[in-house]
Amino acid sequence: MPSRGLRWLRPFSTVRRSERVVVLLLLVLMFLLLASYYAMKTSREGLILAEGSFGLSGQQLKAYASGAMACLLLAAVPAYSALATHVRRIRLIEISYAVVIVTSIAFYVLARMHVPIGLAFFIWIGLVNVFLVAQFWSYANDLYSEDQGSRLFAIIALGGSLGGVAGPWIASLASTENLLLVSAALLVPCVAIFHAVERRHLAEPHAAASEHRAPIESPGGFSLVWSDRYLTWIAALVFVGALVKTIGEYVLSDSAAAHAAALVPMTAHAELVGRARELAITHDREELIKQFYGNFYLWVNAVSFGLQAFVVSRAIEKLGIRRTLFVMPVIALGAYGAMAVVGGYALVRAAKVAENSTEYSLENTVQQMLFLPTGRAAKYKAKAAIDTFAVRAGDTASALVIWIGVQGIGVRGRGLAAVNVALVAVWLGIAAGVVRLHRRRARRIDQRISRVARS
């Protein structure tokens, strides 16, 4: 008779008794990681969108900051690969979390000293998010076989959806400065949970003397991506998806900033004059933008949670990994097609809720599963390169597209949405290429297993 823990997991996915404890630990870990991230992400939007810098609007600065992230990752990814070559996986995790926690505390101290941290804070959060989330899924890929991952990744990702709902709520309870300490505190138990999972996994007979204790000796992440056609196509898939999403984020932030400007025009605060009036107007717009993003993220993550809990595992079971990979670009095609034809604040917000919630649930789970039929080096080093540099390279390319559109051609929301419609067509073509290579790789693995079984 199934235990109580298995009974409540049954509506979400199929979990076997021996898998129960580790799955629940990973679910909690993902919850803490995403709650920490969204607690900071909600507040960072108001900081960067309301004021801007260097003669650029906040939404332009936000888009162009991705270029700085990509440049930093050119150094960070090889350093991370080198570290993975020399330390075992649990030590790699300990070092990564220690760096993030200490940096959070340093930002808190600088903020308390009234040092401007807006742009650096924005870039740092963008790097931390992709690195820690990529590392988590590398670890999960290393723990499970392809059969296990196809059943369990959906329920593990449910913790991330719950964390995404909790994060904006946590952000509403504290100032941006204090959120830095709160987010660091949320990451501390993550290291303890990793250790608990590691001990349980390595205690199993098949893993006790396995390669999982050893460092990963292989070429660096970038070399692995370029030398493996399957990984190259996954990188292209991630790049174009990030390109489309970031252009869409600009359309959304431009709509939010314009809405805030309409609600708090430059004629507001007539009782004040000069700099005091500018500061009051900026503050009001900042608060409106923060409220907008708090509400937006709440809706995105609530819908994402519903999809993750009740749709993702069933969709993967019915459609399979390969067909499910096409769902996200099809939804993006409809969303940006509607923005380009109709436009408007309400429609942009609704379309982005649909796109983002699908990405954070179904698309994210399926993309993680693409690494199940790969080796450990690909799971840790190549995946880190793809999930960090390919994402930020897509963001950087979007900054170029936005600059040409806004500064060169003079188009804004609806025009950029039309550009995204064309890019989604490319996205669909790349997805077809990934599906073809995934099918070949899965067939080779099946043939190897059959040969071993016959011998």
C-alpha positions in Angstrom: 0.0 0.0 0.0 1.5 3.4 -1.0 2.7 5.6 1.8 1.2 9.0 2.6 4.1 10.7 0.9 3.6 8.8 -2.3 -0.2 9.4 -2.2 0.1 13.1 -2.3 2.7 13.0 -5.1 0.6 10.7 -7.3 -1.5 13.5 -8.9 1.7 15.2 -10.1 3.8 12.3 -11.4 4.8 8.7 -10.9 7.3 8.4 -8.0 8.5 5.0 -6.8 9.0 4.3 -3.1 12.9 4.2 -3.4 12.9 7.6 -5.1 10.6 9.4 -2.7 13.0 11.0 -0.2 15.5 12.3 -2.8 12.7 13.8 -5.0 11.2 15.6 -2.0 14.6 17.0 -1.0 15.3 18.2 -4.5 11.8 19.8 -4.6 12.5 21.7 -1.4 16.0 22.7 -2.7 14.5 24.1 -5.9 11.9 26.0 -3.9 14.5 27.7 -1.8 16.7 28.5 -4.8 13.9 30.1 -6.8 12.3 31.9 -3.8 15.7 33.5 -3.1 16.0 34.6 -6.7 12.5 36.0 -7.1 12.7 37.9 -3.8 15.6 39.9 -5.3 14.4 40.0 -8.9 11.1 41.8 -8.1 12.9 44.7 -6.5 15.7 45.0 -9.0 13.2 46.0 -11.8 12.1 49.2 -10.0 15.8 50.1 -9.3 16.8 49.9 -13.0 13.6 50.9 -14.8 12.6 54.0 -12.9 15.9 56.0 -13.3 18.2 54.6 -16.0 21.8 55.8 -16.4 24.4 56.9 -18.9 21.8 58.8 -20.9 19.7 55.6 -21.5 16.2 54.9 -20.3 15.8 52.1 -17.7 14.4 49.7 -20.2 17.2 50.3 -22.7 19.8 49.9 -19.9 18.2 46.7 -18.8 18.4 45.3 -22.3 22.0 46.4 -22.9 23.3 45.1 -19.5 23.0 41.6 -21.0 26.1 42.4 -23.1 28.1 42.9 -19.9 26.8 39.6 -18.6 27.9 37.8 -21.7 31.4 39.3 -21.5 31.8 38.3 -17.9 30.6 34.7 -18.8 33.5 34.4 -21.3 35.8 34.3 -18.3 33.4 32.7 -15.8 32.5 29.6 -17.8 36.1 28.4 -18.4 36.9 29.1 -14.7 33.9 27.1 -13.7 34.9 24.2 -16.0 38.4 24.3 -14.6 37.1 24.1 -11.1 34.8 21.2 -12.0 37.9 19.4 -13.3 39.7 19.6 -10.0 37.0 19.1 -7.4 34.2 16.5 -6.8 30.7 17.7 -7.5 29.6 18.4 -3.9 32.7 20.6 -3.4 31.8 22.4 -6.6 28.4 23.1 -5.2 29.8 24.3 -1.8 32.1 26.8 -3.5 29.4 28.1 -5.8 27.0 28.8 -3.0 29.6 30.3 -0.7 30.6 32.8 -3.4 26.9 33.8 -3.9 26.1 34.1 -0.2 29.2 36.2 0.5 28.6 38.5 -2.5 25.0 39.0 -1.3 26.3 40.2 2.0 28.8 42.5 0.3 26.0 44.1 -1.8 24.0 44.6 1.4 27.0 46.4 3.1 27.5 48.6 0.0 23.8 49.5 -0.1 23.8 50.4 3.5 26.7 52.7 2.8 24.6 54.4 0.0 26.8 53.2 -2.8 24.9 53.0 -6.0 24.5 49.3 -6.8 21.6 49.3 -9.3 23.4 48.2 -12.5 25.9 45.9 -10.8 23.0 44.4 -8.8 21.1 43.7 -12.0 24.0 42.1 -13.7 24.9 40.0 -10.7 21.4 38.6 -10.3 21.3 37.7 -13.9 24.6 35.7 -13.6 23.7 34.1 -10.3 20.3 32.9 -11.6 21.6 31.1 -14.7 24.6 29.6 -12.9 22.9 28.2 -9.8 19.8 26.9 -11.7 22.0 25.3 -14.4 24.1 23.7 -11.7 21.0 22.3 -9.9 19.8 20.7 -13.1 23.3 19.4 -13.9 23.2 17.7 -10.6 19.7 16.2 -11.1 20.8 15.0 -14.6 23.8 13.3 -12.9 21.5 11.5 -10.4 18.9 10.1 -12.7 18.6 7.9 -15.8 16.6 9.1 -18.8 13.6 7.0 -17.7 13.7 8.5 -14.2 14.2 12.0 -15.4 11.2 11.8 -17.7 9.1 10.9 -14.7 10.7 12.9 -11.9 11.9 16.2 -13.4 8.3 17.6 -13.7 7.7 17.1 -10.0 11.1 18.4 -9.0 10.5 21.6 -11.0 7.3 22.0 -9.1 9.5 23.3 -6.2 10.7 26.0 -8.5 7.2 27.1 -9.4 6.3 27.3 -5.7 9.4 29.3 -5.0 8.5 31.6 -7.8 5.2 32.3 -6.2 6.8 32.8 -2.7 9.6 35.0 -3.9 7.5 38.1 -4.9 5.5 37.7 -1.7 8.7 37.8 0.3 9.8 40.8 -1.6 6.7 42.7 -0.6 7.7 42.3 3.1 11.1 43.9 3.1 13.2 46.6 1.5 15.6 45.9 -1.4 18.6 46.2 1.0 17.1 43.7 3.5 16.1 41.3 0.7 19.8 40.8 0.0 20.2 39.2 3.5 17.0 37.3 3.2 18.0 35.8 -0.1 21.4 34.8 1.3 19.7 33.2 4.3 17.5 31.1 1.9 20.5 29.7 0.2 22.3 28.5 3.3 20.0 25.4 3.9 20.4 24.5 0.2 24.0 23.4 0.8 22.8 21.1 3.7 20.1 19.6 1.4 22.7 18.9 -1.3 24.8 17.1 1.3 21.8 15.0 2.4 21.0 14.0 -1.2 24.6 13.2 -1.8 24.9 10.9 1.2 21.7 9.1 0.3 22.7 8.6 -3.3 26.3 7.5 -2.7 25.0 5.0 0.0 23.3 3.1 -2.8 25.3 0.0 -3.9 25.4 1.0 -7.6 26.7 4.5 -6.7 29.1 3.9 -3.8 32.2 3.3 -5.9 31.0 5.2 -9.0 32.6 8.0 -10.9 30.2 10.5 -9.1 32.8 10.9 -6.3 35.5 12.0 -8.8 36.2 15.3 -10.5 35.1 15.6 -14.1 38.2 15.3 -16.3 37.4 16.5 -19.8 37.8 19.5 -22.1 36.1 22.8 -21.1 32.4 23.6 -21.5 32.8 25.6 -24.8 35.0 22.9 -26.4 32.4 20.3 -25.5 29.6 22.3 -27.1 31.5 22.9 -30.3 32.7 19.3 -30.7 29.3 17.7 -30.2 26.7 18.4 -32.9 23.8 17.6 -30.5 25.1 20.1 -27.9 25.7 22.7 -30.6 22.0 22.5 -31.7 20.8 22.7 -28.1 23.0 25.8 -27.7 21.4 27.3 -30.8 17.9 26.4 -29.4 18.7 28.2 -26.1 20.2 31.2 -27.8 17.2 31.9 -30.1 14.8 31.2 -27.2 16.6 33.8 -25.1 16.7 36.2 -28.0 13.0 36.1 -28.4 12.2 36.2 -24.7 14.5 39.3 -24.0 13.0 41.3 -26.9 9.6 40.4 -25.4 10.9 41.6 -22.0 11.7 44.9 -23.6 8.3 45.2 -25.1 6.8 44.4 -21.6 9.1 46.9 -19.7 8.5 49.6 -22.3 4.7 49.1 -21.8 5.1 49.1 -18.0 7.2 52.3 -18.0 4.8 54.0 -20.4 1.8 53.0 -18.2 3.6 54.4 -15.1 4.5 57.6 -16.9 0.8 58.0 -17.9 -0.3 57.5 -14.3 2.3 59.8 -12.9 2.9 62.5 -15.6 5.6 65.2 -15.4 2.9 67.6 -14.3 2.4 65.7 -11.0 3.4 67.0 -7.6 2.7 70.6 -8.5 3.3 71.5 -4.9 7.0 70.8 -5.3 9.6 72.4 -7.5 12.9 71.6 -9.1 14.9 68.5 -8.1 12.4 67.7 -5.3 9.6 67.4 -7.8 11.7 65.2 -10.2 12.6 62.9 -7.3 9.0 62.6 -6.2 7.8 61.7 -9.7 10.6 59.2 -10.1 9.8 57.6 -6.8 6.1 57.3 -7.6 6.9 55.7 -11.0 9.4 53.3 -9.4 6.8 52.1 -6.9 4.2 51.7 -9.7 6.7 49.6 -11.7 7.6 47.6 -8.7 3.9 46.9 -8.0 3.4 46.0 -11.7 6.2 43.5 -11.7 5.2 42.1 -8.3 1.7 41.5 -9.7 3.1 40.2 -13.0 5.5 37.7 -11.4 2.8 36.6 -9.1 0.5 35.8 -12.0 3.3 34.2 -14.1 4.4 32.0 -11.2 0.9 31.1 -10.2 0.0 30.0 -13.7 3.4 28.3 -14.0 2.7 26.3 -10.8 -0.6 25.1 -12.1 1.0 24.0 -15.4 3.9 22.4 -13.6 1.6 20.5 -11.1 -1.1 19.3 -13.5 0.0 19.6 -17.1 3.8 19.1 -17.6 4.1 15.5 -16.6 1.0 14.5 -18.5 2.1 16.5 -21.6 5.5 14.8 -21.6 3.8 11.4 -21.0 1.4 11.9 -23.9 3.5 13.8 -26.4 7.0 12.7 -25.4 10.0 14.9 -25.0 10.5 15.6 -28.7 7.0 16.8 -29.6 6.7 18.7 -26.4 9.7 20.8 -27.4 7.5 22.5 -30.1 4.9 23.7 -27.6 6.8 26.8 -26.4 7.6 28.3 -29.8 4.1 27.8 -31.0 2.7 29.7 -27.9 5.3 32.4 -28.5 4.2 32.7 -32.1 0.6 33.3 -31.0 1.6 35.8 -28.3 3.8 38.0 -30.5 1.5 37.7 -33.4 -1.3 39.2 -31.2 1.1 41.9 -29.9 2.1 42.9 -33.4 -1.4 43.1 -34.7 -3.3 44.5 -31.7 -0.8 45.8 -29.1 -1.9 47.6 -26.0 -0.9 47.4 -22.3 -3.4 44.8 -21.2 -2.7 42.4 -24.1 1.1 42.7 -23.8 0.8 41.8 -20.1 -1.6 38.9 -20.7 0.5 37.5 -23.6 3.7 37.7 -21.6 2.1 35.9 -18.7 1.1 33.1 -21.1 4.6 33.0 -22.6 6.6 33.2 -19.4 4.5 30.8 -17.4 4.9 28.2 -20.2 8.6 28.8 -20.4 9.1 28.5 -16.6 7.2 25.2 -16.4 6.9 23.1 -19.6 9.8 24.5 -21.6 12.2 24.5 -18.7 11.5 20.9 -17.8 11.8 19.7 -21.4 15.1 21.5 -22.0 16.6 20.0 -18.8 15.6 16.5 -20.1 17.5 17.1 -23.3 20.7 16.5 -21.3 19.7 13.1 -19.9 21.2 11.1 -22.8 24.6 12.8 -22.4 27.8 12.1 -20.4 28.8 13.7 -17.1 31.1 16.2 -18.7 28.3 17.5 -20.9 25.9 17.6 -17.9 28.2 19.8 -15.8 30.5 21.7 -18.2 28.7 21.9 -21.5 25.3 22.5 -19.8 26.8 25.3 -17.7 28.2 26.9 -20.9 24.9 26.6 -22.7 22.6 27.6 -19.8 24.8 30.7 -19.0 26.6 32.0 -22.1 24.1 30.9 -24.7 21.3 32.6 -22.7 23.3 35.8 -22.2 24.5 35.8 -25.8 20.9 35.7 -26.8 20.2 38.6 -24.5 23.1 40.5 -26.0 21.9 39.9 -29.5 18.5 41.1 -28.4 20.1 44.4 -27.2 21.5 44.9 -30.8 18.1 44.2 -32.3 16.4 46.6 -29.8 19.0 49.3 -30.5 18.5 49.0 -34.3 14.7 49.0 -33.9 14.4 51.8 -31.4 17.3 54.1 -32.3 17.8 53.2 -36.0 14.3 52.5 -37.4 12.2 54.1 -34.7 9.9 51.1 -33.9 8.8 50.2 -30.5 6.4 47.6 -29.0 4.4 46.3 -31.9 7.3 46.6 -34.4 9.6 44.6 -32.1 6.8 42.0 -31.6 6.7 41.6 -35.4 10.5 40.9 -35.4 9.9 38.2 -32.8 7.3 36.5 -35.0 10.1 36.0 -37.7 12.5 34.8 -35.0 10.1 32.2 -33.7 10.0 30.7 -37.2 13.8 30.2 -36.9 13.2 28.8 -33.4 10.9 26.1 -34.8 13.4 25.1 -37.4 16.1 24.7 -34.8 13.8 22.7 -32.5 13.2 20.3 -35.5 17.0 19.8 -35.7 17.3 19.1 -32.0 14.5 16.6 -32.2 16.2 14.7 -35.1 19.5 14.5 -33.2 17.8 13.5 -30.0 16.1 10.7 -31.7 19.4 9.4 -33.1 21.1 9.6 -29.8 18.3 7.8 -28.0 18.4 5.1 -30.7 22.1 4.6 -30.2 21.7 4.3 -26.4 18.9 1.7 -26.8 21.1 -0.3 -29.1 24.0 -0.2 -26.6 21.7 -1.4 -23.8 20.4 -4.2 -26.0 23.9 -5.4 -26.8 24.9 -5.3 -23.1 21.7 -7.3 -22.2 22.5 -10.0 -24.8 26.1 -10.4 -23.8 
